[in-house]
Amino acid sequence: MTEPRFNELIHSPTRLSIVAMLAAAQWADFAFVRDELGLSESALSKQLSTLEAAGYLQTRKRQVGKYPRTSTRLTRAGRRAFAEHVAALQQLLRLPAEPENVSGSASRSP
């Protein structure tokens, strides 16, 4: 079972979207991620660099014909961090939906 662990680095909406997308793939092309998430090249590049510096991503650059291609994937550490973050979010979702009143009993609507 995955240990729930909230990850502030992954929790940023843009990085969470990137990591969630990469969790479903072996490798993802830079252009595909950019287009699917509606990010500029510079914004995506910055977020990928942040995740790579944390050890969560691996990037490869190669030539396809005369064109350069950049692809990225989650590392084992990135997959583990994402799974722990998702487990922490799921744990939050299982908290009682109704706030308790001052006396300690759950408030009820009439």
N, C-alpha and C positions, 0 to 999 in steps of 0.2 A: 504494500500500500504506500502511496505517495504521502510524504509528510507535508501538511499544509504550511506554506511559508510565503507570506506576502513579499513581493519583490518590487520595490519602488522604481528600479530602473526599467523593468518591463511594464509597469503599470501605466506609464505615459500612453495616452490613446494611440498615438502614431506607432510607437514601438510595440505596443500590444497587438495592434493590427498586423504589423510586419511579422512578429513572432508567431502569431496564430496562423498566418498564411504559410509560413515556412514549415510549421509543424506538420502540415499536410503534404509536404513534398520532400523529395530527395534533394533536388537542386531547383532553384527558381531563377530565371533570367531577370536581370536588373530591370529591363524594359517592361516585362510582364508585371513585376511588383509595382513599379512606378505607375503604370497605367491602371491596374486594378485598384490601387489605393488613391489614385488621383493626386499624386505628389509630384512636385517638381524634381528634376534630377538632383539639384543641390540639396533639397530637403531630405530626399531619400538617402543620398550619399552620406549626409551628416548623421542620420539615424543609424545607418548600417555601420558607420565607423564607431559610433558609441557602443553598439552591441558587440562589434568585433573586439574592441578594446577590453570589454568585460569577459571575453572568451566565449561568448554565446553564438558567434557566427564564424563561418569560414567563407572566404571569398576566393574565387578563381577567375583569372583573366585568360582568355584564349582568342585565337583568330579563327573565324569561320569565313573561309574565302578571304576576301580583302578587308573584312570588317571585324573590329574587336568586339568581343562579347564578354560581359561580366555576369557571373552567376554567383549565387550565395546559398548557403544552407545552414541550418542549425547544427551546432556541435552537440556532443553528448551533454556537456554542461548546460547548453542553451535549452535542450529538450527537458532536462531535469528541472531547471529553473522555471520554465514555462509550466510544467506539470505541477510543481509545488505552488506556483502562483494561482493556477486554476483551482487547485484543491483548497487554497485559502479563500478564494472568492466563493466557492461552493459552500464552504463552511459558514461564511457570512450569510449566504442565502437561506441557510437552515435555521437562523436565529428566529425567535418568535416575531411575528409580523406586528402584533399589537404592543404598544408601549405599556409598561406597568404604571398604575397610578401611585400616588403617594403612599397608600396603605399597603402596597406590595401585591395587590391582586390585579389581575388583568382587567383593563377597562372594557366594558361591554356597551355596545350601542343599544338603545331601547328598541 
